[in-house]
Structure formats: structure tokens, C-alpha cells
Amino acid sequence: MLSRGTAALVAAGGARFAYQAARDPLHVVWDLDSTLISSQLLPDAERFASRDYFDQFDDDFPPAAAGGPHNTRTFHRPWAALALGALDVFAVQHVFTAAQASYTANVLAELDPARARFRRVLTRDDAWAGGENPRAKDLTHLVREDELRRVVFFDDRL
């Protein structure tokens, strides 16, 4: 059992955490590939054993060899769903990807079917990229410059 003093410190810490999360939230920015998901071309992807995947069409690659509707198998990264759910409690989440909008929409339909988890979603089809894979991602397209001190960016590239 906690002493009154320890219980008061724990309560004060929890209150400070809640206040900080509400007034000056942490912003978590996700790239998609190799962070939350991993995509492989079909039929090569069939060699990966996993129950947590979905098939989709990625127009960066040629159509499926047999003329099928899908050319990519997309796997959920281990623990990604748990991390997203935990961050929902105290952070504002965004997606910033160099993938095209159609691919991103397919992925988000699986990761966030209600479209309530991510405040902003930017793809290469948005104005910042001009429809091309940009060399860099400017986070000020998602948050104000004074909020950059509270941003964590998960990307598999520098």
C-alpha cells in the first residue's frame, strides 16, 4: 500500500501528464512502409508466413502477372496496432508518406477504418510533393514550427 505522500505524488504526476497531453500534446508522425506496414510484390510475398495481411493494388508496380486485381501483399508490422492504440491516449498522430494517395487510402482503410486516428495524412500526391517522391519531408506541413519540439517522426529513411 502506498503512503499518502507517495499516492499524492503519483496523482500529481498523473495530473501533470494529462494536462501536458491536453495543452501541449506530443505529435507522432508515421511513415507507412517499414514502420506500420511492410509491402511485398505478389507472388513473391506468398513465401512470407503471416496471418495478419491484406492484398492490394499498388500502381507504382506493374499489374499482377495473371491479370488479377492485386499485385501487393501488405503485412501489419508486429506490435503496430498496440503502439497506435497506446499513442491514441496521449498523442496526436499523423501520416506523412511518399506513397501515392490510392495506396495510402488502402492502407488506412485497414489501420484506421473509422478514419479517426490520424489528424492529418499527407501523401506524395499532395501539394508539398508535386506528385513525385520528394527528397525530404517537411514536418511543418503537419505541425506549426513552434510544435516541432514535441514531434516524434518514425520513418525508415533519413
Secondary structure, DSSP 8 states (H G I E B T S, - for coil): ---HHHHHHHHHHHHHHHHHHHHS-EEEEE-SBTTTEEEEETTGGGGS--SSEEEE--TTS---TTS-S--EEEEE-TTHHHHHHHHHTTEEEEEE-SS-HHHHHHHHHHH-TTS-SEEEEE-TTSTTTTTS--S---GGGTS-GGGGGGEEEE-S--
